[in-house]
Structures are given as C-alpha cells and as structure tokens.
Amino acid sequence: MKRVAVISAILEHSEQTQNNFNNIVASYKGVVRGRMGLPIPDEGISVICITVIGELDEINSLTGKLGKLPDIQVKTSIAKKELS
C-alpha cells in the first residue's frame, strides 16, 4: 500500500551538493508529487521539502540515498494512513 510522506532536507555547501541531490530526486520522479526549495545563498545552505506518494520501500530508499550524501541532513515524516 502507498503512503504520503514529506522529506525535509538541509543542504550545507549547497553549490557542491545540489547536483547529486537533484539527480537522486529525479530518479524517483514516479513518486515525487511536489517540491519546494528555499535557498539561503548568504550562508551556502538550501532547505528543500519534497512530498512523495509511494510504497514504504520506495520512500525509505529515496530517504536513505539522500541521507548518505555528504553535508546533507534528511528527515522524513510518513503518514500512518495507507492509500489505495
């Protein structure tokens, strides 16, 4: 069953990390429903929130890959309600 989740990420040194981050997110385009980014260029940080709808394995896989990138902190909130 599918669930809704929100993945929040803080990219430190965003100029160096953003390409890898974007490539991973793009590879999950089938589950990504929305994305909002807030660059903070004076500090070299970007804050990104991604809304996804997918199987738990897909959500966890995406979160895990993003979390392994250097200088990126990732947290995920997953709805308890299962979607049909």
N, C-alpha and C positions, 0 to 999 in steps of 0.2 A: 504494500500500500504506500501511496505517496503522502508526503507531508510538506508543509510550508516551513521554510527556515529563513532566518536572516543571518548573514555572515558579515561581521564587522571586522575591518582590518585597519591597522595603523601602519603606514609605510614610512619608516625613517630612511633618510637618504633617498627620497623618492625618485630622484633622477636616475639613480643606479638600479633601483629595484622594480620600477614600474613596468618595464618591458616584460620581464619574466612573469610578474603578477598578471599582466594583461593576457599574455599567451596562455597561461593556465586557465584563466576565466573563460577565454574564447573557446577553449577545447571542451567546455561544459555548456556551450550555448543552448543545448537542448533543455536544460533545467533552469537556466537563468531567466528570470522574468523581469527584473529591473535592477538598476544600478545607479547609485548616487555617489558622487565624489566631491570632496571638499579639499582643494589644495591649500596648503599654508606655506607658500614659497619662501617667506622670510625665514622660516625655521627648517626648510627642507623636508617637510612632513606632508603627507596626504592621508586623509581619512576617507575610507570607502565603505559603503554599505551595499550589500548585494542581497536581493530577495530571490530565493530559489524555490521551486516545487519539484520534488523528486523522491526517489526511493532513499531510505536511510543510507544505504551503501554508497549511493552517488553523492549525497550531501557530505558524508564523512570522508569520502575520497577527495573531494574538492577541498574541504577544510584542511585535511592532512597535507595535501600538496602545497597549499598556500602557507601553512604553518611551518613547513620545512625551509622556506626561503629565508635567507639571512635578513636581518633588520626589519622583519615584518611580524607584528603581533596580531593574532586572529582569535576571535571568539565567535561562537555560533549559538543561536537560540533556535530550538526546533519545537514546533507546535506539537502538543500531545494528540490533537485530533488528526485522525487519518482521513485522507481524501479518497474518494472513489475513482 
